[in-house]
Amino acid sequence: MKWMKGCMALLLVLVLLVPMTVDAKTMSNAAYLKKQFAAAEKGTLIDAKAKLYDRFTIKGKDASYGVDQTDCCVFGKLKGTYLYSDFRFSAKYPEHVGVLMTLPQLNDRKIKLSEVKQALGKPSQHETLQKDEVPAKMSFQIKKEEYLRFEQKGTYYYNVSKKALLWFDYDTKGYVRAFGVSATDR
């Protein structure tokens, strides 16, 4: 009987000593957002293959995100769950990563805007629709096929460093539909 208690004690010690890892897919939205914020402070996002200002060497599927039926916003390569875009028309950083973004939907997540504010605090800036404005129709396309479409109500911006801005686009129902980190030193 004593040997059994000893085995149980040893087992308990081993369980407590073995580091427990939680990957990005299984952590809570609050923990996920805080880790994304910490990564954004370093100019990247969780498990991304590049950082802002790196040489653009990403190979992947052509993808874009922006206002539907315009030439606006983010064009680049989708690798895994991240869209990497270079600096457009930059003499200072030609062919370098300028935007790194993802969609909660690509990570099987539903994130409410209220969860962002609760986890990260008040944004540095908040753009929202004015009373009589019509929401922009946003589109995320992979190889010219629409993957996501939503009506954007606004964007939260967090100044995470002197050279990076973390942003969250949200829809008219209060859900985050896209977020990313963008270079500010152009």
C-alpha positions in Angstrom: 0.0 0.0 0.0 2.9 2.4 0.8 4.4 1.7 -2.6 1.1 2.7 -4.2 1.1 6.0 -2.4 4.7 6.6 -3.4 3.7 5.9 -7.1 0.8 8.3 -6.9 3.0 11.0 -5.4 5.7 10.4 -8.1 3.0 10.6 -10.8 1.6 13.8 -9.3 5.1 15.4 -9.3 5.7 14.3 -12.9 2.4 15.8 -14.0 3.2 19.1 -12.3 6.7 19.2 -13.8 5.8 18.5 -17.4 5.1 21.8 -19.1 1.7 22.0 -20.5 1.4 23.7 -23.9 -1.7 25.2 -25.3 -1.6 26.0 -29.0 -3.3 28.9 -30.6 -6.3 26.8 -31.8 -7.3 25.6 -28.3 -6.7 28.8 -26.2 -9.5 31.1 -25.2 -10.2 34.2 -27.3 -8.8 36.4 -24.5 -5.5 34.5 -24.3 -5.4 34.3 -28.1 -5.8 38.1 -28.5 -3.2 38.8 -25.8 -0.7 36.6 -27.5 -1.5 38.2 -30.9 -0.9 41.6 -29.3 2.4 40.5 -27.8 3.5 39.1 -31.2 2.3 42.3 -32.9 4.6 44.3 -30.6 7.4 42.4 -32.3 6.0 43.1 -35.8 4.4 39.7 -36.4 1.5 37.4 -35.5 1.4 34.0 -33.7 3.1 31.3 -35.8 3.6 33.6 -38.8 6.4 32.8 -41.2 7.6 36.4 -41.5 7.7 39.8 -39.7 7.1 43.3 -40.8 10.0 44.8 -42.7 11.4 41.3 -43.6 12.4 40.7 -47.2 9.2 39.5 -49.0 10.0 35.8 -49.8 6.6 34.2 -49.0 5.3 31.8 -51.6 1.6 30.9 -51.4 -1.8 31.4 -53.0 -2.7 34.8 -54.5 -5.1 36.5 -52.1 -6.6 40.0 -51.4 -8.6 41.8 -48.8 -10.4 45.1 -49.1 -13.4 47.1 -50.3 -15.3 45.0 -52.8 -14.9 45.8 -56.5 -12.1 48.3 -56.0 -8.4 48.1 -56.2 -8.1 49.0 -52.5 -6.3 47.5 -49.7 -4.2 44.4 -49.2 -2.8 42.2 -52.0 -0.4 39.4 -51.4 0.2 35.7 -50.7 -1.8 33.5 -48.4 0.4 31.0 -46.6 -1.4 28.9 -44.0 -3.9 31.3 -42.3 -1.9 34.5 -43.0 -2.0 36.9 -45.8 1.4 38.6 -46.4 1.6 41.8 -48.4 4.5 43.9 -49.4 4.9 47.7 -49.2 3.1 49.1 -52.2 5.1 51.7 -54.1 7.7 52.2 -51.3 11.1 53.5 -52.2 12.3 52.9 -48.6 11.2 49.3 -48.3 10.7 47.8 -51.8 9.8 44.1 -51.7 9.5 43.9 -47.9 6.5 42.7 -45.7 4.3 45.7 -45.0 1.1 44.0 -43.8 0.4 40.7 -42.2 -3.2 39.7 -41.6 -5.7 36.9 -40.9 -9.3 36.2 -40.5 -10.7 34.6 -37.3 -12.8 32.4 -39.6 -9.5 30.9 -41.0 -8.7 29.8 -37.4 -12.2 28.5 -36.7 -12.8 31.4 -34.3 -15.7 33.8 -33.6 -14.4 36.9 -31.8 -16.7 39.6 -30.6 -15.5 43.2 -30.6 -16.3 43.4 -26.9 -13.8 40.6 -26.3 -11.1 42.6 -28.0 -11.7 45.6 -25.8 -11.9 43.5 -22.7 -8.6 41.6 -23.5 -6.6 44.5 -24.9 -8.2 47.6 -23.4 -9.4 50.7 -25.1 -8.0 51.1 -28.7 -5.6 53.9 -29.5 -8.1 54.9 -32.2 -11.6 53.8 -33.2 -13.1 54.4 -36.6 -16.8 53.7 -36.9 -19.6 54.5 -39.3 -21.2 57.9 -38.9 -25.0 58.0 -38.5 -26.0 58.2 -42.2 -23.0 56.2 -43.6 -23.5 53.0 -45.5 -21.2 50.1 -44.4 -18.4 49.2 -46.8 -18.7 45.8 -48.4 -15.5 44.0 -47.6 -14.2 41.0 -49.4 -11.4 38.4 -48.8 -10.5 36.5 -51.9 -8.2 33.5 -52.5 -7.2 33.0 -56.1 -9.9 35.5 -57.2 -12.7 33.4 -55.5 -14.5 35.0 -52.7 -13.9 33.4 -49.3 -15.5 36.0 -47.1 -17.8 39.0 -47.6 -19.2 41.3 -44.9 -20.4 44.8 -44.2 -17.7 46.7 -42.2 -18.9 48.9 -39.4 -15.5 50.0 -38.1 -11.9 49.4 -37.1 -10.1 49.3 -33.8 -6.4 50.4 -34.0 -3.7 49.7 -31.4 -0.3 51.4 -31.6 1.8 48.4 -30.5 5.2 50.0 -31.3 6.8 52.9 -33.2 6.8 50.8 -36.3 3.7 48.7 -36.1 -0.1 49.1 -35.8 -2.5 46.3 -34.8 -5.9 46.6 -36.3 -9.3 44.8 -36.1 -12.0 45.2 -38.7 -15.5 44.4 -37.4 -18.9 43.9 -39.0 -22.3 45.4 -38.3 -23.1 42.6 -35.8 -20.1 43.4 -33.6 -17.9 40.5 -34.7 -14.2 40.8 -35.7 -13.9 39.6 -39.3 -10.3 40.5 -40.1 -7.2 41.7 -38.1 -3.6 42.2 -38.8 -0.4 44.2 -38.1 0.7 46.9 -40.5 4.0 48.7 -40.8 3.8 52.4 -40.0 7.4 53.4 -41.1 6.8 53.8 -44.9 
